[in-house]
């Protein structure tokens, strides 16, 4: 007698929770680091398919910020997704940011323990008790007290926020050191 087929693993949540809604479909995508999409950004492209404008942004900070501002101000019809070109991740890891109903503008944050390599290269952040508000972000010259998450390198800007983001990136262009190249170091996976 042949063995009985095993029953499939039980699914988590209901069918609505497991479905892909396509809420970021058609997004413009900026790959920071100028290397074009790697395996992680390919997961981003799967969620924004069909993608809108795609731009590879690398080189000195001022130039990258200027090109990012230009891309952000080019449209307010679709979201803008900004992703580290060398990010390594999967589609399920991005669903809450890129495909969850009600998410407008936000960044992916992950628990440090979920990063399998390169944790020391990722910005530390502190997320508030509500699980939504970024209270503190680590940057050069500022250490986060009581960090509880890291930023792996994915930002979603809602269509209605693209103008404000463009203005912020233009302002950053003015203060950025033109010779600084933030993309010279590799970024890692979550």
MARMAR-536890 format. One record per residue (C-alpha): x, y, z; residue in three letters. Coordinates in Angstrom, 1 decimal, decimal comma, padded with zeros to 4 digits. Each point is the difference from the previous one (the first is absolute). Layout:
N
@X=X; Y=Y; Z=Z; res=ALA
...
% end
This chain:
190
@X=000,0; Y=000,0; Z=000,0; res=UNK
@X=001,4; Y=003,4; Z=-000,9; res=UNK
@X=000,4; Y=002,6; Z=002,7; res=UNK
@X=-002,8; Y=002,6; Z=000,3; res=UNK
@X=001,0; Y=003,5; Z=-001,2; res=UNK
@X=000,7; Y=002,3; Z=002,9; res=UNK
@X=-002,4; Y=002,9; Z=000,4; res=UNK
@X=001,3; Y=003,4; Z=-000,9; res=UNK
@X=001,4; Y=002,3; Z=002,7; res=UNK
@X=-002,8; Y=002,1; Z=001,5; res=UNK
@X=000,0; Y=003,6; Z=-001,3; res=UNK
@X=000,2; Y=003,0; Z=002,2; res=UNK
@X=-002,7; Y=002,7; Z=-000,1; res=UNK
@X=-002,9; Y=000,2; Z=-002,4; res=UNK
@X=000,1; Y=000,2; Z=-003,8; res=UNK
@X=-000,3; Y=003,8; Z=000,0; res=UNK
@X=003,1; Y=000,3; Z=002,2; res=UNK
@X=002,0; Y=-002,4; Z=-002,2; res=UNK
@X=-000,9; Y=001,7; Z=-003,3; res=UNK
@X=002,2; Y=002,5; Z=-001,8; res=UNK
@X=-002,0; Y=003,1; Z=-000,6; res=UNK
@X=002,2; Y=001,8; Z=-002,5; res=UNK
@X=000,0; Y=003,2; Z=002,0; res=UNK
@X=003,5; Y=001,0; Z=-001,2; res=UNK
@X=-000,5; Y=-001,2; Z=-003,6; res=UNK
@X=001,3; Y=002,5; Z=-002,5; res=UNK
@X=002,3; Y=001,7; Z=002,5; res=UNK
@X=003,0; Y=001,9; Z=-001,1; res=UNK
@X=003,1; Y=-001,7; Z=001,5; res=UNK
@X=003,4; Y=001,6; Z=000,9; res=UNK
@X=002,9; Y=-002,4; Z=000,6; res=UNK
@X=002,5; Y=001,7; Z=002,3; res=UNK
@X=003,5; Y=-001,1; Z=-000,6; res=UNK
@X=-000,3; Y=000,1; Z=-003,8; res=UNK
@X=000,6; Y=-003,7; Z=-000,4; res=UNK
@X=-003,5; Y=-000,8; Z=-001,3; res=UNK
@X=-002,2; Y=-002,6; Z=001,5; res=UNK
@X=001,5; Y=-003,0; Z=001,8; res=UNK
@X=-001,9; Y=-002,9; Z=001,6; res=UNK
@X=-001,7; Y=002,1; Z=002,7; res=UNK
@X=-001,0; Y=002,9; Z=-002,3; res=UNK
@X=-001,4; Y=-002,7; Z=-002,3; res=UNK
@X=-002,5; Y=-000,8; Z=002,8; res=UNK
@X=-000,9; Y=003,7; Z=-000,1; res=UNK
@X=-000,5; Y=-000,1; Z=-003,7; res=UNK
@X=-002,3; Y=-003,0; Z=000,4; res=UNK
@X=-002,2; Y=002,0; Z=002,3; res=UNK
@X=-000,1; Y=003,2; Z=-002,1; res=UNK
@X=-000,5; Y=-001,9; Z=-003,3; res=UNK
@X=-000,4; Y=001,5; Z=-002,5; res=UNK
@X=002,5; Y=002,6; Z=001,3; res=UNK
@X=-000,1; Y=003,6; Z=-001,1; res=UNK
@X=003,2; Y=002,0; Z=-000,5; res=UNK
@X=003,1; Y=-001,8; Z=001,3; res=UNK
@X=003,1; Y=002,0; Z=000,8; res=UNK
@X=003,5; Y=-001,1; Z=001,2; res=UNK
@X=001,4; Y=002,6; Z=002,4; res=UNK
@X=003,6; Y=-000,2; Z=001,1; res=UNK
@X=003,0; Y=002,2; Z=000,5; res=UNK
@X=000,4; Y=003,0; Z=002,3; res=UNK
@X=-002,8; Y=000,8; Z=002,4; res=UNK
@X=-000,9; Y=003,4; Z=-001,5; res=UNK
@X=-000,4; Y=-001,4; Z=-003,4; res=UNK
@X=-002,1; Y=-003,0; Z=001,1; res=UNK
@X=-002,3; Y=002,2; Z=002,2; res=UNK
@X=-000,5; Y=002,4; Z=-002,9; res=UNK
@X=-000,9; Y=-002,8; Z=-002,4; res=UNK
@X=-002,3; Y=-001,5; Z=002,7; res=UNK
@X=-001,7; Y=003,4; Z=000,4; res=UNK
@X=-000,5; Y=000,2; Z=-003,7; res=UNK
@X=-001,6; Y=-003,5; Z=-000,2; res=UNK
@X=-002,2; Y=000,7; Z=003,0; res=UNK
@X=-001,3; Y=003,3; Z=-001,5; res=UNK
@X=-000,6; Y=-001,5; Z=-003,4; res=UNK
@X=-003,4; Y=-001,6; Z=000,9; res=UNK
@X=-002,6; Y=-000,1; Z=002,8; res=UNK
@X=-002,0; Y=-002,8; Z=-001,7; res=UNK
@X=001,8; Y=-003,1; Z=001,4; res=UNK
@X=002,2; Y=-000,8; Z=003,0; res=UNK
@X=003,7; Y=000,3; Z=000,0; res=UNK
@X=002,0; Y=-002,9; Z=001,4; res=UNK
@X=003,6; Y=000,7; Z=001,0; res=UNK
@X=002,1; Y=-003,1; Z=000,6; res=UNK
@X=003,7; Y=-000,8; Z=000,6; res=UNK
@X=001,2; Y=-001,6; Z=-003,2; res=UNK
@X=001,7; Y=-002,8; Z=001,8; res=UNK
@X=-002,7; Y=-000,9; Z=002,4; res=UNK
@X=-000,6; Y=-003,7; Z=000,4; res=UNK
@X=-003,6; Y=-000,9; Z=001,1; res=UNK
@X=-003,1; Y=-001,8; Z=-001,0; res=UNK
@X=-003,6; Y=001,0; Z=-001,0; res=UNK
@X=-001,6; Y=-000,9; Z=003,3; res=UNK
@X=002,5; Y=002,2; Z=001,9; res=UNK
@X=-001,3; Y=003,0; Z=-002,0; res=UNK
@X=-003,7; Y=-000,6; Z=000,0; res=UNK
@X=-000,8; Y=002,1; Z=003,1; res=UNK
@X=001,7; Y=003,1; Z=-001,5; res=UNK
@X=-000,8; Y=-000,4; Z=-003,7; res=UNK
@X=-003,4; Y=-001,8; Z=-000,1; res=UNK
@X=-001,8; Y=000,5; Z=003,3; res=UNK
@X=-003,3; Y=002,0; Z=-000,3; res=UNK
@X=000,3; Y=003,3; Z=001,9; res=UNK
@X=003,7; Y=000,4; Z=-000,4; res=UNK
@X=000,9; Y=003,4; Z=-001,6; res=UNK
@X=003,6; Y=001,0; Z=000,6; res=UNK
@X=002,3; Y=-002,1; Z=002,1; res=UNK
@X=003,3; Y=-001,9; Z=000,3; res=UNK
@X=000,7; Y=-003,6; Z=000,6; res=UNK
@X=001,3; Y=-000,7; Z=003,5; res=UNK
@X=001,1; Y=-003,4; Z=001,2; res=UNK
@X=001,1; Y=-001,6; Z=003,2; res=UNK
@X=003,8; Y=-000,1; Z=000,3; res=UNK
@X=-000,2; Y=-003,8; Z=000,5; res=UNK
@X=-001,6; Y=-000,5; Z=-003,4; res=UNK
@X=003,1; Y=001,3; Z=-001,8; res=UNK
@X=002,1; Y=-002,8; Z=-001,1; res=UNK
@X=003,2; Y=002,0; Z=-000,8; res=UNK
@X=001,3; Y=003,5; Z=000,0; res=UNK
@X=-002,0; Y=001,3; Z=003,0; res=UNK
@X=002,9; Y=002,4; Z=000,9; res=UNK
@X=-000,5; Y=001,8; Z=-003,4; res=UNK
@X=-003,8; Y=000,7; Z=000,5; res=UNK
@X=-001,3; Y=003,1; Z=001,6; res=UNK
@X=-001,4; Y=-000,6; Z=003,5; res=UNK
@X=-003,4; Y=001,5; Z=000,9; res=UNK
@X=-002,4; Y=000,1; Z=002,9; res=UNK
@X=-003,7; Y=-000,7; Z=-000,7; res=UNK
@X=-002,5; Y=001,2; Z=002,5; res=UNK
@X=-002,3; Y=-002,1; Z=002,1; res=UNK
@X=-002,8; Y=000,4; Z=-002,7; res=UNK
@X=002,3; Y=-001,9; Z=-002,4; res=UNK
@X=-000,4; Y=002,7; Z=-002,6; res=UNK
@X=001,8; Y=003,2; Z=001,0; res=UNK
@X=003,7; Y=000,2; Z=-000,7; res=UNK
@X=001,2; Y=001,8; Z=003,1; res=UNK
@X=003,8; Y=000,1; Z=-000,8; res=UNK
@X=002,1; Y=-000,8; Z=-003,1; res=UNK
@X=003,7; Y=-000,7; Z=000,2; res=UNK
@X=002,1; Y=002,1; Z=-002,4; res=UNK
@X=003,6; Y=001,0; Z=-000,1; res=UNK
@X=000,6; Y=002,0; Z=003,2; res=UNK
@X=-003,2; Y=-001,2; Z=001,7; res=UNK
@X=-000,3; Y=-003,2; Z=002,0; res=UNK
@X=-003,5; Y=-001,3; Z=000,8; res=UNK
@X=-000,7; Y=-000,7; Z=003,6; res=UNK
@X=-001,9; Y=-003,2; Z=000,7; res=UNK
@X=-000,1; Y=-001,1; Z=-003,7; res=UNK
@X=-002,4; Y=-002,8; Z=-000,7; res=UNK
@X=-000,1; Y=-000,2; Z=-003,8; res=UNK
@X=002,2; Y=000,5; Z=-003,1; res=UNK
@X=-000,7; Y=001,6; Z=-003,4; res=UNK
@X=000,8; Y=-002,5; Z=-002,8; res=UNK
@X=-000,5; Y=002,5; Z=-002,8; res=UNK
@X=-003,5; Y=000,2; Z=-001,3; res=UNK
@X=-002,2; Y=003,2; Z=000,0; res=UNK
@X=-003,5; Y=000,4; Z=-001,5; res=UNK
@X=-001,2; Y=003,5; Z=-000,7; res=UNK
@X=-003,7; Y=000,4; Z=-000,6; res=UNK
@X=-001,0; Y=002,0; Z=-003,1; res=UNK
@X=-001,3; Y=002,9; Z=002,1; res=UNK
@X=003,3; Y=000,2; Z=001,9; res=UNK
@X=002,3; Y=000,0; Z=-003,0; res=UNK
@X=000,1; Y=003,9; Z=-000,2; res=UNK
@X=001,0; Y=000,3; Z=003,7; res=UNK
@X=002,6; Y=-002,7; Z=-000,4; res=UNK
@X=001,5; Y=001,7; Z=-003,1; res=UNK
@X=000,2; Y=003,3; Z=002,0; res=UNK
@X=001,8; Y=-001,9; Z=002,8; res=UNK
@X=002,5; Y=-001,6; Z=-002,4; res=UNK
@X=000,7; Y=003,4; Z=-001,7; res=UNK
@X=000,7; Y=001,4; Z=003,5; res=UNK
@X=002,3; Y=-002,9; Z=000,7; res=UNK
@X=001,8; Y=000,6; Z=-003,3; res=UNK
@X=001,0; Y=003,5; Z=001,3; res=UNK
@X=001,6; Y=-001,3; Z=003,2; res=UNK
@X=001,4; Y=-003,3; Z=-001,4; res=UNK
@X=003,8; Y=-000,3; Z=-000,5; res=UNK
@X=000,3; Y=-000,5; Z=-003,7; res=UNK
@X=003,0; Y=-002,3; Z=000,3; res=UNK
@X=-001,6; Y=-002,4; Z=002,5; res=UNK
@X=-001,1; Y=-003,3; Z=-001,6; res=UNK
@X=-002,4; Y=-001,8; Z=002,3; res=UNK
@X=-000,2; Y=-002,9; Z=-002,4; res=UNK
@X=003,7; Y=-001,0; Z=000,2; res=UNK
@X=-000,8; Y=-002,5; Z=002,8; res=UNK
@X=-002,1; Y=-003,1; Z=-000,6; res=UNK
@X=-003,4; Y=-000,3; Z=001,7; res=UNK
@X=-001,2; Y=-003,3; Z=001,2; res=UNK
@X=-003,0; Y=-002,3; Z=000,4; res=UNK
@X=-003,0; Y=-000,4; Z=002,3; res=UNK
% end
